[in-house]
Amino acid sequence: MRIDINCDVGEGIQNEHLIMPLISSCSVACGGHFGNKETIDKTIELAIENNVLIGAHPSFLDQKNFGRMSLDIERTLKESIEAQLDLFLACMADFNQKMHHIKPHGALYNLIAKDKKEAQKFIRIIKKYLKNCFLYVPYHSEIAKVALENNVNIKFEAFADRNYNDAVSLVSRTAKNALILSPKEVAKHVLHMVKKNKVKTVSGLEKEIKVDTLCIHGDTENVIEIASFLVGELKKNKIEIGA
């Protein structure tokens, strides 16, 4: 078996040098919730050094709330997303790199997962950028359905360090049990998803899930401990790390 491990990076945590050796793909903040040319360039350089595939991590233009609050910016969303992706691609070109994927961030990710109209809007905005790369999407989401309808190449993403509701949606970060911080519990959670294509929800139900790539959040307080332990457990179970 083989599984990709990804991490959201370039978000000001400055722990990328510790994370990159443990992952196989990364999503770089490109100016929406965090980031500028300097941080993007630095992150791309680290990814190249560690043979990590590189994707863009666009967001609502909202650095104040780190992109974790839904905004009603109908008229400016297209302009904002295009500006972020254009900046990212310009930085990638400086390093002669090709974009591997796009993964929306935070509130934008959650919104298009559950709202078909917003998912359709997002696909219309980014489709021209997706000709030779993937879109990371949650399984059984509206954005996954819309992407497939538009012949977009997708990878199903699940979250190693987050709990799930019965609807196979992420438990809100406002809830005390949103995050899984125990490395052993993260590994147990991940192995169940990868081996059985099932996720155990916070209420104890078993729900179907498909996983091509696993996200570990770079801003989780003990992310290095979690990632190191998880990689070790995956290897013990003869599961290779790679995109």
N, C-alpha and C positions, 0 to 999 in steps of 0.2 A: 504494500500500500504506500501511497505518497500523498502528502498534504502540504499546501502552501501555508506559511505563517506570515501574516502581514502586520504592520504597525503604522499608526498615524504619526508622522514625524514632522520636524521643522516647526514645532508649535511652541518654541520658547523654553522647553524643559531642559534642553542641552544635555540629554543623556543618550543621544543617538550613537555616539562612539561605543557605548556599552550594548545597545540594542541591536545594531546592524549585524554583528557576528552571529546572532541567534535567529534571524528571520530570513525569508527568501523574497519577499516583496515589501514595498513601503509606499505610503500615500503621503505626499508632501503638501503641507499647507501652502497655499499660493496667493494669500492676500485677503481672503474673505474674513475668516475668524482670526487669522494670524499670518504673518509672513510678508517678506519683501524680497527683492532680488538677492540681497546679501544672504538671507537665511536659506532661500531656495538653493542658491549656488553651493553653499556650504553643505547642505544636506545631500544634494546630488553627488557631490564629490565623495562624501562618506559612503554612499550607496555603491558607487562604482568601485571603490576600494574593497568593498566586502562582497562584490558580485551579487548585489541585491537588485531585483527588478524595480523600476521606478514608475510610480503613477502620480496623478494629480488629485488633490483633495480640496475641491472647491466648496464654498459655503455661502450662506447668507452673508452679506456684507455687514458684519456686526461684531467688531472686535471687543466691544464693551462687554458683551455676554458670551464671548468665545463661540459664537455661532450656535448656541444651544437654546435659542428662543426663536420660535416661528415668527416671521415678519410678513406683513402684507405689503410687498414691494412689487406689485404687478408690473409696473412700467419700467422698473430699473433692474429686475432680476436678470433679464437677458443680457443687458449691457454689462452687469457686474460679473456674471459667470464667464462671458466671453473674454472680458478683461483679465480675469484670473487665469484662464486657460491659455490665453495668448502670452501672458507673462511667463507662465510655466514652460510653454513650448519654446519660447525664445531662450530661456535659460538652458533647457535641454539641448538645444541646437548648439549652444556655445561649447558643450561637452560632447557633441556628436552622438547624442543618445536619442533613442526613440521611446515615446511614452508607451508603457505596458498596459496601463488601465486608468480609468477615472473612478473615483469613489467619492460621492458627495458626503459632506460632514454634518454631524449633529442634527439640528432641527430640520434641516433640508432633507437629510437622509430619512428621517422618521416620517416626515410629511409625505414624500413621494412613495414611501412604502405602503401607506394606507389610503392615499387619495388618488384615484385614477386620473382625474383631470389635471392635477398638479404633476403627476408622473408623465402624462402626455406632453405637457408644457415643457418639462425638463428635457425629455427626449428630443423635442423639436429644437431646443436650444443647442444641445451638445452633439446631435447626430453627426454633424459634419466633422467633429473631432474623433469620432469612434470608428473610422474606416479600417484602421489597422490595429485596434486595441480592444480591450475588454472593459465592461462596466461591472463593478462589484455591486451585487444586489442581495438582499435577504431572500431566502426561499419563500415561496408562496406569497409574494408581495405584489402589489399593484405595479410597481416599477419593473419587476421581473417579467410580468405578463406583457406590459406595454413594450418593453425592450425586445422580447421575442417576436411580438407582432411586427416590429419594425426591423427585423433581421439584424439586431444588435448582438454581438458576441458577449455573453455574460459569464460571470463566475459567481456561484452562490457563496455568500459569506455568512459565517456564524461567528459568535463572539465568545472567546475563551474565558473572559473575565467578567461576563455579565449573565445575570439570571433572566429567565424567560417567563412570560405570562402564558396562559392556556391558549391564547390566540397565536402563539409563536412570535410574539412581539417582545421587545426588550422591556423589562421592568423599568419604570421611570427612574431617572437619577434622583428624583426627590424622595424616593422610598429608601428605607434603611437597608433593604436587602437587594438593592440594584446591582452592587458589585460583588464579585467573588474574590476575596483577597488571600485565601489560603491556597498556596501552591498545590497541595495535595488535592483539594477540592476542585481546583481548576483542571488539573490533569484528569481527574475522575469524570468531570463534566465533558471534557473534550473527547476522551476515549469512547465514552458512551455515544456521542454524536458521530464520530468518525467510523467506529466499528459497526454500529447498529442503525445508523441513519435515524436515530431517535434522540429527542431532547427531553429531559425530565424538567417539567415546569415547577414553579414555586408551590403549586398546590399538589404536586406529586404525580400529575398525569404524564403519560408518555405520548409525545407528539412526533409525527414524521418531520424530518428535516434533511436537507441535502447540503453537503459542505464541500466546497472546492478550496476555500481559503478561510483561515481562522484569524480573526483580529485580536491582537493584544493592545490595549490602550497605553500609549507612551506616557500618559500623565497619571496612570495608576501608581500609587505611592510605592509599592514594592514590585514594580514591573520587571526589573532585572531578575529578582529572585523567582518570580512566577515563570518568566520565559525560560530561564535556565533549567528549572525543575521540569517544566513541560517538555522541552526538547529532549531531556534525558529519558523521560517516561515514554515518549513517542518512539525513540530509538530502541528502548527495551522491548517495546511491542512490535518491533520490525516495521515501523512506519517511517518512511523517508521524509525529510523536509525538502520541499522544492516546489516551484510553480509549474 
